[in-house]
């Protein structure tokens, strides 16, 4: 009996049927400060007289829980050190889930473009004075923590609903610009993009003409899948999960690095 050939379409179906449901059910409760020209005070409790913890600016991100009443919302953010929790007035926020796709794209594009520029400035600063290098690093790390990680979390669901190849291309370029970063989230997000839109993601990676860059991106996909399968019970048994991850990684490498078929 002739063995059936494992096809690209079968691989895509496996990703969509087995992996995607767990991803698509995940909901990121993310909000953005909406207060042009103002600062918003984060308080210890939902009261105007409560202790002031810190301030946020227009465009800053935060994670949130369900509102406690009609006026306040409990949030968590990443200040300079650690994680802070507190309350802000609901009047000064917009929830990401309420944004239009165009608004989401504008936010993601702006944050990723800025991250690229800061990463490039940091790389250049390694050949300059120590003071300039420290300043560039501080700017990059601050943007990474306050903006980049939040915008990244918006991408898989945005990609799922839009098929926006330009955002995927920008994500790959930003990940490459940040080569050497200790931040593991971009790789995990890239793996989630692969699971959400496998054909689109593999096609975009195959289209990278610089082989060193392409190889680096594939390694990031592999690393991201490591993180994803460690955190998500998409395959219940741990041993089976590891075997399934290896299977997926091998197929990705075969699909991306295989030579294009000749036209007959």
KAJO-V268646 format. One line per field, one symbol per residue. ss: DSSP state (H for helix, E for strand, C for the rest). phi: phi as a letter, one per 20 degrees, with the letter a starting at -180 (. if undefined). psi: psi as a letter, one per 30 degrees, with the letter a starting at -180 (. if undefined). Layout:
BEGIN
ss=???
phi=???
psi=???
END
This chain:
BEGIN
ss=CCCCCCCHHHHHHHHHHHHHHHHHHCCCCEEEECCCCCEEEEECCCCCCCCEEEEEECCCEEEECCCCCCCEEEEEECCCCCCEEEEEEHHHEEEHHHCCHHHHHHHHHHHHHHHHHHHHHHHHHCCCCHHHHHHHHHHHHHHHHHHHHHHHHHHHHHHHHHCCHHHHHHHHHHHHHCCCCCCCHHHHHHHHHHHHCHHHHHHHHHCCCCHHHHHHHHHHHHHHHHHHHHHCCCCCCHHHHHHHHHHHHHHHHHHHHCCCCCCC
phi=.fffffdgffffffffeeefgfffffceecccfdbgmcddeedfcfbfefgeeacddgnfebebdggebfdcceccbdfgcmcdcaccfffdccegfefffffffffffffffffgffffffffffddfffffffffffffffgfecffffgfefgffffeclffffffffffffffegnfefefgffffffffffcfffffffffffeffffffffffffffffgffffedefcfffffffffffgfffffffffefffffed
psi=kkkkkjleeeeeeeeeeeeeeeeffkkjjklkkiikglkkkklelikfflkkellllkfklllllkkeafflkklkljaekakkkaklkffglkkefflleeeeeeeeeeeeeeeeeeeeeeeeffgaleeeeeeeeeeeeeeeefeeeeeeffeeeeeeffhjfeeeeeeeeeeefgkfkfjfeeeeeeeeeeeeieeeeeeeeffkfjeeeeeeeeeeeeeeeeeefeekhfjekeeeeeeeeeeeeeeeeeeefkkkkkk.
END
